[in-house]
């Protein structure tokens, strides 16, 4: 399998109800999980041909109090990944 270079740019990741300092850790978790999903599960054909996705709605989540920010980031990444296939 030939490695592919993908440029991913996230303009806005809106997070409500989290400590200000958690935003970077959540963002890093989104990036890591989304990268893993793209490598392990593949890239949508439209993106392989150089297409763009203007926006993906990650939805709204109810997070159990005390959830690790890495878990929150992984959940967001899975939803974004699913949105890339629509």
Secondary structure, DSSP 8 states (H G I E B T S, - for coil): ----------S-----SS-GGGHHHHHHHHHHHHHHHHHHH---HHHHTT---S----------TT--HHHHHHHHHHHHHHHHT-
